[in-house]
Amino acid sequence: MLDVRAMSATPHGACVASMLAVVGAVAALRALWRLVAGVWTHFLRPGKELKKLGKWRGGGRGLREGEGGIARARAGAMVPTPLPLSLPPPGKWAVVTGATDGIGRAYADALAAKGGRAMGAGGVRVGGWAAGRCARSPPRSEASRPRPWRGSEAGTRRVRRDRRRSLPTPSPPLPSSPGLNVFLLSRTQAKLDAAAAAIEAAAGVETATLAVDFGKATAADYARIGAALAPLDVGVLVNNVGLSYDHAEYYDEISDALVDDLVNVNIQATNKMTKLVLPGMKARRRGAVVCIGSAAATVAPSGPLYAVYAGTKAYVDMFAKSLHLECAKWGVTAQNQAPAYVATKMSKIRKPTLDAPSPAKWVAAAIKAIGHAEPTTTPYWYHGAMWGVVNDVPLAVTNAYLLSFHEWLRARYYKKVAREAAGGSSKKAK
């Protein structure tokens, strides 16, 4: 055991003890900072107002712009002016891939339900006025316009009072709005129709659907998606569609078809969908690209027996980080949201638990992270705590645990297969 008092008795030992104390203090402060930052990020920080992703940031000299209308500063007040024809339509859209099950469906529900302060069928509030709801007061005729007495102070006051009265009165606050319209993409049209009908009934927003098998998607399929998205004002893209292994397996024992599907679904779909919506986001100077990654690549240092899946999700992580820096000057954010276990069909977890929440609970945390500065995040608090613990555990220990755990999963799968095969053969014998 290290005797600090004996060490401090010598000059050299005192210097070493001081250095150890400094290192310990820095480590303690770092741990405290991580704890405070985690509590703020996962529990206290408010989410962004997603409606603002539909805010037009164009405009010219002397104009102040806002959603649905442009107001011009005149006579010390904001007087709304008619909309130029070049502005985008008022509807804002979110695009979700893999939108009929699990996290994708929960994201579609949440985006449709999430309202914003600025909304209204006829316009939104700009600078205290309801642009589009109140038009500029019509010009008064010469006959009805008051004629002040020249040189009269009373006449000057009368003209000023008349100018103030000619300004439009502020409109009352507009009611809270529904959330974003949602464009749903998935493989099965029947499931898409059911999801769209449920979202429209629950949230009162518009929906659109398109059936696409991203594992087999061709250039013609992506051209079809691009044509459908072209007229829409897309503010949020959720690259959720994903594919994993059926069971833990060594790389040389998985099929070539599975490798191709993993790359097409987890990487190529993210690339293609992002490229379809990004030019419009950059032109409108706002938008958010959300990529659903995985803790298998973001939290875990390795993914033995899930090598291709972990590799594709590592690509998604680096893609989001790079795109976030690349597009920041256009007001577009990119983010990799990395869940650990969530109770979905893909994870084969049926009942939600503390460490494996329901898709709705995970998305409730994830949607608050959209638009914030972190290009990579684990939005659910328990998964964030797991990330902190993994970072503090020696790498060799974590890797040994992952390898043994995944090999155990593989052995359990084959035991189940053998048991089912034995049961089936016994039934046939009977």
PyMOL commands that set and color helices and strands:
alter all, ss='L'
color gray80, all
select helices_A, chain A and resi 4-8+11-44+50-54+102-113+153-166+189-203+219-229+251-253+256-284+295-298+307-330+359-369+381-392+395-429
alter helices_A, ss='H'
color red, helices_A
select strands_A, chain A and resi 63-66+69-74+77-81+93-97+125-126+129-130+181-186+207-211+234-239+287-292+332-337+376-377
alter strands_A, ss='S'
color yellow, strands_A
deselect
rebuild
show_as cartoon
